[in-house]
C-alpha cells in the first residue's frame, strides 16, 4: 500500500465535513496496511497523535473557529508516494511544493466552493471581485494537480465550468456506517430535554452561507407541529434564535454535540432539514440517511444529487419557503417508507466504498 501525505487547512479540533473525511479515509487506509500522514494548522487545543503534523498557524480573521497555517513541509512526510491536498490554499501550496520536490503525483480534493462564499465575506462590487479572483485561483491551482477528486458530479461540473481541464474523479466522501446507524434515541431525548413528539432539525456549522435561517419560517408554515432542534454552533446562531422567536417556533439549540451522540441525534429526528446551496456533497445528509432519517434539502448544488427526491427525502427550490414547508410535511407523512429506502442504501454510501475508489485513483497515477 502507498504512503500518502495529506495536507489540509482544517483539522482537529475543528470537526467538520473535511476533517471527518480525512479522519475516516486515514483510518481505513491504515487498516489496509498503508500510511497516511496529515499536515494541518496546529493549535494549543489539540495534542497531535502519531502521523499528525501541526504547522504554525494564526486565527483566520474572516471565519470564526478556523485557523490559517503558515506553509510548511515536515520532514516526516517527504517520503510519500502520493501527495494529497485537501485545500488549494496555504498548506495546499505546501502540498504542491512537496509533490514537485519529491516527484510524486499530486491529488487535489475539491471540498469547498470558495467562490460561492464571496457574498458572506463582502458585499456589492467587492463580492464580485472576490468571486472572480477565487475562480481564477481555483482554476490555476487545480490545473497543477495530476488528478482532482470531487465528492459529487455537480462539484466536478463546477470545476469544468470555470475552466479546470485536469482529470476529475468522483470519490464520494463516504459514511462510517458502523457508527452512523439507527439507535435508540430515548436517552438522547432525556439528556437534552427533548419532547416525545415529532422532531425536525439540523446539525453542523451554523454558517450564513448555509442559509439556515430559511429553516425557521418553513417549520412555522408546515402543517405538522414539530419541535425544531439545532446541533452545532457558529456565526449564524444569533440570527437563528432571533428568527425562531419572531416566528414563535419551538427551537432547541443544543450546541456542539459529542461525535458519539450524533447517531442518536439523527435517529431522534423525523426529518433532517438542509437548505444549504453551497455543499459539494452534504455529508451530514448521508449520515442522517444512514441512521434511517430522510432529508429535506434544497434543490441546488450537490444536494440535488445527494437527496434523491421521493426516495431518501424531498427537495425544494432555493428560497421557496412554501415549497420547503410542503416538503417537510410530505417527508413527515411518508417517514416510514423514506426511512426504509435510506437504510437500503447504507452500503452504497459507506466509507469502505469511498476508500476503494480513492485507492483506484492513487493506483492510476
C-alpha positions in Angstrom: 0.0 0.0 0.0 1.2 3.5 -0.7 2.3 6.2 1.7 0.2 9.3 1.4 0.9 12.8 2.7 -2.3 14.7 3.2 -2.4 18.5 3.7 -5.4 20.3 5.0 -6.3 23.8 6.2 -8.9 22.3 8.6 -8.4 19.5 11.1 -8.8 18.7 14.8 -10.2 20.1 17.0 -12.5 21.6 14.3 -14.9 18.7 13.5 -16.5 19.4 10.1 -17.0 17.5 6.9 -13.5 17.9 5.6 -12.0 16.8 8.9 -14.3 13.8 9.2 -13.5 12.8 5.6 -9.7 12.9 6.2 -10.0 11.1 9.5 -12.1 8.2 8.2 -10.1 7.9 5.0 -6.9 7.8 7.0 -8.3 5.1 9.4 -9.5 2.9 6.6 -6.3 3.4 4.6 -4.1 2.4 7.5 -6.4 -0.6 8.3 -5.4 -1.8 4.8 -1.7 -1.6 5.6 -1.0 1.8 4.1 0.2 5.0 5.8 -1.5 8.4 5.6 0.2 11.3 7.4 -1.7 14.6 7.9 -0.3 18.1 8.0 -2.7 20.6 9.5 -2.9 24.0 11.2 -1.6 23.5 14.8 -3.4 24.7 17.8 -2.8 24.5 21.6 -6.2 22.9 22.0 -5.1 19.6 20.4 -2.1 17.3 21.0 -1.2 15.5 17.8 -1.1 11.8 17.6 1.4 9.7 15.6 1.2 10.6 12.0 -0.3 14.1 12.6 2.0 17.0 12.0 0.9 20.5 13.1 2.0 23.6 11.2 2.3 27.0 12.8 -1.0 28.9 12.4 -2.9 32.0 13.3 -6.5 32.8 13.8 -8.3 33.2 10.5 -10.0 36.7 10.7 -12.8 36.1 8.2 -14.3 32.9 9.6 -14.7 32.2 13.3 -13.2 29.0 14.5 -10.8 28.4 11.7 -7.0 28.9 11.6 -4.6 29.9 8.8 -1.5 27.8 8.6 2.0 29.0 7.6 3.0 26.9 4.6 5.4 24.2 5.7 6.6 20.6 4.8 7.5 18.5 7.8 10.5 16.1 7.2 8.3 13.1 8.2 6.2 13.4 5.1 8.9 13.7 2.5 9.0 10.0 1.6 5.4 10.0 0.4 4.3 8.0 -2.7 1.3 10.3 -3.2 0.7 13.9 -2.0 -3.0 14.7 -1.4 -4.0 18.3 -1.0 -7.4 18.9 0.7 -7.1 22.6 0.2 -5.8 24.9 -2.6 -4.6 27.5 0.0 -1.8 27.8 2.5 -1.0 24.1 3.2 -2.2 23.2 -0.3 0.7 25.2 -1.6 3.0 23.1 0.6 1.5 20.0 -0.9 2.2 21.4 -4.4 5.8 22.2 -3.4 6.3 18.7 -1.9 4.9 16.9 -4.9 7.3 18.8 -7.2 10.3 18.4 -4.8 10.0 14.6 -4.5 8.5 14.0 -7.9 5.3 12.4 -6.5 1.8 12.7 -8.0 -0.4 15.4 -6.6 -4.1 14.6 -5.9 -6.2 17.7 -5.0 -9.6 17.4 -3.4 -12.3 20.0 -4.0 -14.3 20.2 -0.8 -15.4 23.8 -0.7 -16.9 26.1 -3.4 -14.7 29.0 -2.4 -16.1 31.5 -4.9 -19.7 31.0 -3.6 -18.6 32.3 -0.1 -17.8 35.7 -1.6 -21.2 37.2 -0.6 -20.6 36.3 3.0 -17.2 37.9 3.2 -18.1 41.1 1.4 -21.0 42.8 -0.4 -21.6 44.5 -3.7 -18.7 45.0 -6.2 -16.2 43.6 -3.6 -18.1 40.3 -3.6 -18.0 40.2 -7.4 -14.2 40.8 -7.3 -13.6 38.2 -4.7 -15.7 35.6 -6.5 -13.8 36.3 -9.8 -10.4 36.1 -8.1 -11.4 32.8 -6.3 -12.4 31.2 -9.5 -9.2 32.2 -11.3 -7.2 30.9 -8.4 -9.1 27.6 -8.2 -8.5 27.2 -12.0 -4.8 27.9 -11.6 -4.3 25.6 -8.6 -6.2 22.6 -9.8 -4.6 22.8 -13.2 -1.3 21.8 -11.5 -2.7 18.6 -10.0 -2.4 15.2 -11.6 -5.9 14.4 -10.6 -8.7 16.3 -8.9 -11.1 14.4 -6.5 -14.6 15.7 -6.1 -17.4 14.2 -3.9 -20.2 14.6 -6.4 -20.9 15.2 -10.1 -22.2 18.8 -9.5 -18.8 19.6 -7.9 -17.0 18.3 -10.9 -19.3 20.2 -13.2 -18.5 23.4 -11.4 -14.7 22.9 -11.9 -15.2 22.2 -15.6 -17.4 25.3 -15.9 -14.6 27.6 -14.5 -12.1 26.0 -16.9 -10.4 23.3 -15.0 -9.3 20.7 -17.5 -7.4 18.4 -15.2 -8.6 14.8 -14.8 -11.5 14.8 -12.4 -12.6 11.8 -10.4 -15.8 11.5 -8.4 -15.0 9.9 -5.0 -17.9 10.4 -2.5 -16.6 11.1 1.0 -18.4 8.1 2.4 -20.1 7.5 5.8 -18.9 5.3 8.6 -21.9 3.1 8.6 -20.7 1.2 11.7 -21.1 4.4 13.6 -24.0 6.0 11.8 -26.9 3.6 12.1 -30.3 3.7 13.7 -30.1 3.7 17.5 -32.4 4.1 20.4 -32.9 7.8 20.9 -34.7 7.8 24.3 -31.6 8.5 26.3 -30.6 11.3 24.0 -34.0 13.0 24.3 -33.9 12.7 28.1 -30.3 14.1 28.3 -31.2 17.2 26.2 -34.8 17.6 27.5 -36.4 17.0 24.1 -40.2 16.2 23.9 -41.7 12.9 22.7 -43.4 14.4 19.7 -42.1 14.9 16.1 -38.6 16.4 15.8 -37.0 18.1 12.8 -33.6 19.7 12.7 -30.1 20.2 11.6 -26.6 19.7 12.9 -23.3 21.2 11.7 -21.7 24.6 11.5 -24.1 27.5 11.7 -22.6 29.5 8.8 -24.6 32.2 7.0 -23.6 30.6 3.6 -25.7 27.6 4.5 -29.0 29.7 4.5 -30.0 28.1 7.8 -32.4 30.9 8.7 -34.6 29.7 5.9 -35.5 26.7 8.1 -37.4 28.8 10.7 -40.3 30.2 8.5 -40.6 26.8 6.7 -41.1 25.0 10.0 -43.6 27.7 11.1 -45.6 27.3 7.9 -45.6 23.5 8.0 -48.9 21.8 8.9 -47.2 19.3 11.3 -46.5 20.7 14.8 -42.8 19.7 15.3 -40.0 20.8 17.6 -37.0 22.2 15.8 -33.6 21.0 17.1 -30.2 22.5 16.1 -26.9 20.8 16.9 -23.7 22.7 16.4 -22.8 26.3 16.5 -21.4 29.2 14.5 -21.9 32.8 13.5 -25.5 32.4 12.3 -26.7 31.2 15.7 -27.9 34.6 16.9 -29.9 35.1 13.7 -31.5 31.7 14.1 -32.5 32.3 17.7 -34.0 35.7 16.7 -35.9 34.2 13.8 -37.3 31.4 16.0 -38.6 34.0 18.5 -40.1 36.1 15.7 -42.0 33.1 14.2 -42.9 31.6 17.5 -41.1 28.3 16.7 -40.2 25.9 19.4 -36.5 25.7 18.6 -33.9 24.0 20.8 -30.2 24.8 20.4 -28.0 22.0 21.7 -24.6 23.4 20.8 -21.7 21.3 19.6 -22.6 17.6 20.2 -20.0 14.9 21.0 -19.4 12.8 18.0 -20.7 9.7 19.8 -24.1 11.5 20.3 -24.6 12.1 16.6 -26.2 8.8 15.7 -28.8 9.3 18.4 -29.3 12.9 17.3 -30.1 11.8 13.7 -32.2 8.8 14.9 -34.3 11.2 17.0 -35.3 13.3 14.0 -38.3 12.6 11.8 -36.6 14.8 9.1 -33.2 16.4 8.7 -33.5 19.9 7.2 -30.8 21.1 4.9 -31.2 24.4 2.9 -27.5 24.9 2.1 -26.9 25.7 -1.6 -23.1 25.6 -1.2 -22.4 21.9 -0.5 -20.0 19.8 -2.6 -21.7 16.7 -1.2 -23.5 17.3 2.0 -22.0 14.6 4.2 -24.4 15.3 7.1 -27.3 14.4 4.8 -25.8 11.0 4.1 -25.1 10.5 7.8 -28.7 11.2 8.6 -29.8 8.8 5.8 -27.5 6.1 7.2 -29.4 6.4 10.5 -32.7 6.0 8.7 -33.6 9.7 8.7 -34.9 11.2 5.5 -33.6 14.7 4.4 -35.5 17.8 3.2 -32.8 19.5 1.1 -32.6 22.4 -1.2 -32.6 21.6 -5.0 -29.2 23.2 -5.6 -25.6 22.3 -5.6 -24.7 18.8 -4.6 -27.9 18.3 -2.6 -29.6 18.0 -6.0 -27.8 14.6 -6.2 -27.4 13.7 -2.6 -31.1 13.9 -1.7 -32.9 11.5 -4.0 -36.3 13.1 -4.4 -39.1 10.9 -3.2 -36.6 8.1 -2.2 -34.4 9.4 0.6 -36.3 12.6 1.2 -37.7 15.6 -0.7 -36.1 18.7 -2.4 -37.4 22.2 -2.7 -36.5 25.2 -4.9 -34.0 27.6 -3.4 -35.6 30.5 -1.5 -39.2 29.0 -1.7 -40.4 28.9 1.9 -43.8 27.5 1.0 -42.3 24.6 -1.0 -39.8 24.0 1.9 -42.8 23.7 4.3 -44.6 21.4 1.9 -41.5 19.2 1.5 -41.3 18.9 5.3 -45.0 17.8 5.5 -44.6 15.3 2.8 -41.4 13.9 4.4 -43.1 13.5 7.8 -46.2 11.9 6.2 -44.0 9.4 4.4 -41.4 9.0 7.0 -41.6 5.2 7.4 -41.3 4.5 3.6 -38.5 7.0 3.2 -36.6 5.6 6.2 -36.7 2.1 4.7 -35.2 3.5 1.4 -32.5 5.2 3.3 -31.4 2.1 5.2 -31.5 0.1 1.9 -28.8 2.4 0.6 -26.3 2.2 3.5 -23.7 0.0 1.8 -23.7 2.3 -1.3 -22.7 5.3 0.8 -20.2 3.6 3.1 -16.7 4.9 3.6 -15.3 1.5 2.6 -16.6 2.0 -0.9 -15.1 5.5 -0.9 -11.6 4.3 0.1 -11.8 1.6 -2.5 -12.4 4.3 -5.1 -9.7 6.5 -3.6 -7.2 3.7 -3.9 -8.1 3.3 -7.6 -7.3 7.0 -8.1 -3.9 6.7 -6.4 -3.1 3.5 -8.3 -3.9 5.1 -11.6 -1.3 7.9 -11.2 
